[in-house]
Amino acid sequence: MDYFRAVYIADERSHRSLSLTTEVIHLNAGNYTVWHFRRLVLEALNVDLCLERDFIDRLAVRNSKNYQIWHHRRWVAEKLGTEASERELEFTKKILDLDAKNYHAWSHRQWVLQALGGWQNELAYCDKLLQYDIFNNSAWNQRYFVISRSPLLGGLRAMRESEVGYTILAILANPENESPWRYLRGLYQGETELLVSDNQISEVCLKILKTNQSSVFALGLLLDLLCYGFQPSGELRGVIESSRNLEAGSADSNLATSICSILEAVDPMRSNYWGWRRSRISSQVC
Amino acid sequence: MDELESDKHVKYILSIEKKKDDVEALLMEHLRINGAYWGLTTLDILHKISAVDPEEVISWVMKCYHEDCGGFGGNIGHDPHLLYTLSAVQILALFDRIDVLDAEKVSIYVAGLQNEDGSFSGDMWGEIDTRFSYCAICCLSILHCLNKINVEKAVNYIVSCKNLDGGFGCTPGGESHAGQIFCCIGALAITGSLHHVDRDLLGWWLCERQCKNGGLNGRPEKDADVCYSWWVLSSLIMIDRVHWIDKDKLTRFILNCQDKENGGISDKPNYAVDVFHTYFGVAGLSLMEYPGLKSIDPAYALPVDVADW
């Protein structure tokens, strides 16, 4: 460390300094001043940055949550340019194989796609991760990132129909999974009238509630639909009312209020939230 | 229910300062000023800041100052960075000694890190993240120098990081994460821009972070961790939705993460304690008005009597 201090203060941009930074980084990869100095040395010596990339490859597996390493990686990739895209996507995949929710790796991956390209297989990659773990919120987020930003897919509206189908299947397989329920809403962002008028949405809620009357996410989405003006079918009404009788005995004046009462009972940790929702239901809501 | 072991936490915090040779000290070396901010703020919340000598702290903080550029490093001899500049300014604010600073110079350093799109870089190397937007805005606000940056652009950049769940990520399209949400909501609160937030949608997402054990997580399907008692709670307070979580259960979770023998709070029950989880635990309890604690300001992350400007 003292040797490093000496070359740093003398601003000696030499091969000897480069090896010293390597040593210090192995001791503490979070020391950002060492990384800064290393970049100055790399620039001065005109080192082949592919070698630097190999150095980070070896280091990153052990330090995959270290901000400095990821930032350094981006600096290297930026200098190497679009040709680096494939290697960078492969590198983040390697890290995500170890921890599929690593925030740094996802952030780097999004930067690579936008700055260097390589969108072709990204939706398939999200699908692969979701098949492995359908609860992976990072993969759902990446999926939304791809369908809304990929230059190859035509944007959110073009993708909506197929995405709704995909998401409904995911919900039916695991109704307690928070992520696809939010994703489904996100597919209609800013277009609530379409969300209300698409029968697939209320049908998936009904289907879930038929097998599990206390599904928080199905009840929550249904509550939103009702607040947006959705007119429920007799069948849906019947399912909710029978559940309401089971939970608290008496029926409420309208369906949305009933749903809030059920949610207060089945999700006690958030009963204040559901109680607040109930207090906001206007008389026009069914 | 367990009680807060205030005296032991004070003892623990004061003891860290004395350990300079172990592995933890080596790993903390480059961010010592962050550690100092966490420890000192915790002492203040516990009404024990008088246990340290202000002059000693201030003279050390000023040794981390880079007079040539106006930024602070994480320790003596380390390069300047926005993360450490904020901690330095917060520490000086704790002792009501902002006057030792050349506020003009520091604010020029901070303002110089704003990019064309309104975002902020952490330092001259250009890493961009909404964490840095918060650091810059909080720091400039304490120094009364927000007029040095383009606030409208800064706000628009943060808003561009908003997601479908109402939360915020580190850059546009980045996954919502409770830590990033604190930074974005804090920056929007300080600049009077909370009208950009869908409070009900975000509030629901944040209260969904409470797990069965009462603790809060930072993203869906992750484990509860004491640090989110700060990130999630402070955000909920700023958007006025904190009553949506179960405070008793969260209080119990935090108290259960204390080292009752030697002081300090860990991330999860029975894990090793550290100074920043001690801060997050005590600050979280303060946000829930736990008896005997000073109240902390959710946006500035300083006791309210300090953040009263």
Interface residues (C-beta under 8 A of the other chain):
Chain A: R5 L27 N28 G30 N31 Y32 T33 H36 R39 Y67 H71 R74 W75 K101 Y103 W106 S107 Q110 W111 F135 N136 N137 S138 N141 Q142 Y144 F145 S148 R149 E178 S179 R182 Y183 R185 G186 Q189 P268 M269 R270 N272 Y273 W276
Chain B: L26 L27 E29 H30 L31 G73 G74 G77 H78 D79 H81 D123 W125 E127 N163 L164 D165 G169 C170 T171 G173 G174 E175 S176 H177 G203 W204 W205 C207 E208 Q210 R219 P220 E221 K222 H243 W244 I245 D246 K249
